[in-house]
Amino acid sequence: MMNHRTDNKIYDLHMNGETTSSYFHLPETTSSTPKRTYDQLNKSQEKRKKSRKDEVHSMHSKATSTNIQNSPTTTTIKFLAGHRLKLGVNNMEDYSKLVLSDKWPTLINGKKTSIIKPKFVPECFTLVLRYIPKSFSTQIVTEEIKRSISSADNIKQIIYSYNRTTNDFRFTVSDLTEYEGALKLGRISIGNRLHPVTVYQPANKMTFCTNCWLIGHTRATCLVRERKCRICLKVYDHDHTSTCSGKPLCAQCGQDHHSLDPKCEYIQQYRKKLNSEVKQAINDGSINRKPIQVHQQHQSQFVGAAYDIEYPALPNINIDNIKSKKNKVWQDVTSQLTTTNNTYSNDIIINMLYKMNNDLKRDMLSMKDMIIKKIDEQVMLNTKNIQLHQVSLCTINT
């Protein structure tokens, strides 16, 4: 994972590391060096720039190829981004190991390095708690979830475009062990009732502009010059924080809600159209949606030459000539043992069924006696109530 040769950088998955020095250091000139003309200086600078670019390119290609070959996982991706090296993995197990690990060196080849870990939990670590009654508030649900899963965070209610009798809550679990344990258990107790826990299926991402807050385009292609506030849609300048009214205004329909509110009719229509187009693209084969792996998948691939070397064929052995030898002394012992074992197992099964039948009869008789006893008690109670009622009526009439 830390195979970066002599670079001045070190990085983590989706993590960036920086150094305090530049990439390469030029040798210092001494006072004894004779002066050169402008043409000589220009030529030397051009050669120096070319060599520096070639060296960076060669080191980048070597580091990339070495990291891909020597990586302990088959889904690790490393690439240079400016003065940082980003490391990305394609399964949750490697991500959890790299984020929780603190065994990162501070010096590499005498150069200071620093690790920047992500401050958010990926969407693949999200679970959904379903069918919570509306009488339970978000605070109560949060306390109950954290009582069962200590690493649960960012607990939010899922807002649907239609009315429901119950609520669903999504939350992230940063600990992979607790994540797998919750999925294996399948339920969490909320208010003395068990509610199912499922994997969160993220919705298709909308295309919206962070400049004018309209859907359908991005900020790079926006035609509006002035940046707008995402709440009140007024011009966002240096003094807007103190002058913002705080009243939300939708950029799609102009009503009093946020521009990306799921309850907005324009947003609902856009999502409906987006989902139908994505499904059609998946059916046509234009989009290949792969599920996120939880663990590494180690596949053993045998190459023909290597397999022949490690597992050579046995000499002078013909499998067709190998025949099982019959034991002439104990010929019928095997068949007798098989028959005896089958008879013994059948007797055991019959005895168990007979015992279960007797137990069932006994339980049914006891339940019958109990029901008759309760019915008799209820009849006696009703008789007494009727008698008391008649006595009370007689006293009232007299």
N, C-alpha and C positions, 0 to 999 in steps of 0.2 A: 504493500500500500504506500510505503514511503520511498519508493524507488525513483528518485528524481535526479540522480547523478549529481552534477556540480552546479545546478541552478541556484540562484539566490532566493528562491521562493519555495514555500511548502503550503499545501492546501488540504482542505477536507471536503467531503461530499457536499456539494452546494455550499461549501465553506471557502472563504477566501483568506489567504495569508499574505502578509506584506513584509518586506524587509526595509531596513533603514538605509541601505546602500543601493546604488544603481546596479544595472545588470553587469557591466564590464568596466574595468578601470584601466585607463591609459597610463603608460609609463611616464614618470615625471622627467621633464627635460632638465639637463644640467647646464650650468653656465658656460661649460667648455664647448658646447655645440656651436659650430660656426653658423652665422646668419645665412638664410636662404632667400632666394628671390620670390616674388609673388607667384610666378608660374610653378615653381617647385612646391610651394606651400599648397596651392590648389590641387596639384596632382596627388600629393600625399594625403590630402583630406578626402579626395574621391576614392583612393584605394582603401583608406581606413573605413569609410562608410560602407563600401562594398564588402570588405572582409567582415565587418561587424554584422551586416545583414545576413551574409552567408553563414556566419557562426551561429547566430540566433536561430536561423532556419534549420541548420543541421542539428543543433541541440534540441530544438523542439520536436523534430521528426524522430530523433533517437529516443528522447524521453517518452514520446507517445507510443512508439513501437515497443519499447522495453516495458512500459507499464502495462500495456495490453497483454503481453506474453507472460510476464511474471506475476500478474495479479492473481490473488487467491480466489477471486470470484470470476465467473464468466460473463457478468453483466456490468462490469465497472467501466466507466467512461471518464477520461481525464483530458482536459484541453486547456491551453493557455488563453487567458483573457486579459490582455494588457500586462500589468505587473502582478497578476494573480494566476494561480492555478486552481481551477475548479474540478472537483471530483464528484461524480454522480453515480449512483447505483440504481439498480432496477428491481430490487426486492427489499422488503421491509426488515428482514433480519440484519442485512449488512448496514442499512441506515441506522437501526437502533444501536448496533455495536459501535459505529463510528461516532454517533452523537453522544453516547454515554461514556465513551472512553476518554480518559484524561492523560493517557500515555503518549503525549505529543512532545517531541524535542523542541527546545528553545534555540538551539544552535545547529546549523548544518554547514559543514566546511567553514566554520568560523563566522558564519553570517547569522544574524538574529532573524528569527522567524516568529510569526504569530498566527494563531488559528482563530478564524471567525466562524462560529457555529450558527446555524439558522435559529432564529428566534420564534419560529412558528412550527406547528406540528402539521405534517402533510395530510392531505384529505383522505388518504388511504387508511389512516389510523382512526377514522371516525366511525362511531356506532350510533344506532338509533334505538331509543326506548319507546315502545309503541303502546297505544291504547291506554293512555293515562286519563283518568276522569278529570273533567274540567274543574272540579271542586278543589283539586290540588294546585297550589300556586307554584311558580317557577322556583322560589326559594326552597320550598319543601322538597320538591323533586331533586334539586341540586344537593341538598343535605343527604337525602336517601341514596343518591347515586355515589357520592363521595364516601359514604359509609361502606359501600360494597367495593368500590374501585377508587383507591386513594389517588391515582394519577389522572383521574378524570378532570377535564377542564373545558372551558368554552362551551358551557351548556346553554343551548338556545332552543326555543320552540320553533318547530317547522310550521310555516304559514302556507296553507293550501288555498287554492283558488275557489274552493267550494266549502260549504258548511259541513262540519263533522261533529259527531257526538262526543268524541274523545280527542286528546291532543297527543302529538308525537314530539319527542325531544331528541335532538342530536347533540353529541358531545365527542370530544377527542380523548384518546387514551395514549399517552406518550410511552408507557411501558408496554413492550411487546408481550411480556408474560401475562400481564393482567388483561391485555387485549384478547389473547388467545383463550385465557381462562373464562372470560365473560362470554365469548362465542361458544365455547364448549359447554358451559353451564346453560346458556340459552335464555336465562331469566334473571330478573332483579326484583327484589321485594320493594314495593312502594305502597305504604299504607296497609301493611299486613296482607298484601296480595301480590302474587307473582305476575310480572308483565314481561312479554318477550323482548329479546334484544337481537337485532339483526344488523347486518353490514349496511353501511350508508352507500346508496347509489347516487353519485353526484349528478346533478342536472347538466344539460348542455349549456355551455357558456354563451352568454349574450355578447354581441358586439355593440359597444356603446362608447360615446365620446366623453372624455373627462374635461373637455373644454366648454362645450355647450350642453352636455348631459342629454343629448338626443341619441336614440338607438339607430343602428344601421350603418354607422361609420365610426372611425377612430379619430383620435386627436391629430394624428399625422395628416389626415385628409380633410380636416375640418375647415370650413370656409369662414367661420367667425373669427375675427381678429382678437377680440377682447375675451379674456377668460371670465367665466361666470361662476358664481357661488353655487355649490351643489344643493344648498337649502333654499335660498330665496331667489336664485337665478339672476341676481344683480351683478354688476361688474365687480370682480374680485381684485381689489388693490391692497395697498399696505394698510389702509385705515378701515378696511371692510370688516375686520373682526370685531371692532368696537361698535360699528354702525349697523351690523346685520340684525334684521328683525327677528330671526329665529323661526319664522313661520314658513313651513315647507310649501313649495310650489312645484308642481309637476311640469317638466318641459315637454311631455308628450300630450297631455290633455288639458293642462292649465288648472287642475283642481288642487285642493289643499292637502297634498301628500307628496312624498319624495318622488323624484323622477324615475327611480328604479324600483318602486314599491310593487311587490307581487300582486297586490289587489287592484292595480291599475288595469283597465280594460285593454289599453294598447299593449302593455307588457304581456298580458295573458294571451292576446292574439299573436304577438310576436313569438312567444315561447311555443305556442301550439304549432305555428307554421314551421319553426325551427326544428321541433321534435319530429314532425312528419317528414321534413326534408332529410334529416339525419337518418331516420329509419329507412327511407327509400335509398339513400346512398349506401347504407350497410347491406341492404338486400341486393343492390346492384353490384356490390363488390368494390365500390370506389373508396370506402373507408373500411379499414380492418381494425376493429377494436379488440385489443388484447387485455385480458385481466391482469391485475397486478399480483405478482408472486409474493407470498409471505416468506418462504424459505428459498434457499438456493436449490437449484436443480442440477445435481451432479450426474451427468450422463457419461457412462464409460463407453468409449468408442475404440474398438480394436482395429488396428491396422494389420493388414495381412502379414507383412514381414515380421513385425514385432510379435504378433500372436504365434507365429511358427517358431520364433526363437524362444519365447518364454514357455510355450507349451508344445514341445516336439512330439511327434507321433511315436508310439511304441514300436520297436522293430520286430519283424517276423510274427506279427499277431494278426490273425484273421478272425474277426468277430463272428463270421458265419459258422466257423468250426467249433465255437465254444458252445457246449451243450451242458445242461444241468444233469449231474449224475444222480441216479436213483439209489436210494438206500434199500438194499435188499433185505436187511435184517429187520428194519422198522418201516415196513412199507405202508401199513394201514394206520400208523399212530397219528399222523397228521390229520387224516380224515376223521378219525375218532375224536380227537381233541376239538376239531371244528364243530362236529355235531354236538358234543357235550357242552361247549361254550354257548352255542345257539340255544340249546334246550334250557340251560341255566339262565340265560338272559331273558328268555320268554317267560320262565317261571317268576322271575323278579318283576317283570312288567305286569303280569297277571295279579300277583300279590299286591302290588302298589295300587292297581286299579280297584281291586276288591276293597282295600283299606280306604281309598278315597270315596268309594261308593257308600261304605258304612258311615264314614264321617259326615258325608253330605246328608244321609238319612237322619242321623242323630241331630244335626244342626237344624234341619227342617222341622223335626218334631219339637225341639225346644222352642223354635220360633213360633210354631203353631200354638203351643201351650201359653207362651207369653202373650200372643195376640188375643187368645180367648180370655185370658185373665184380665187384660186391659179392657176388653169389651164388657166383661161382667162388671168390672168396677165402674165403668162409665154408665151402664144401665142402672146400677144401684144408685149412683149419684143422681141420675135423672129422675128416678122414682122418688127419692127423698125430696128433690126440688118440687116435684109435682104435688106431693103431699103437703109440703109447707105452703105452697101456693094456694091449694084448696082450703087449708085452715085459715090462711089470711083472708081469703074471700068470704068465708063464713063469718069471721069476726067483723068484717066490714059491713056485711048485710044485716047482722043482728044489731 
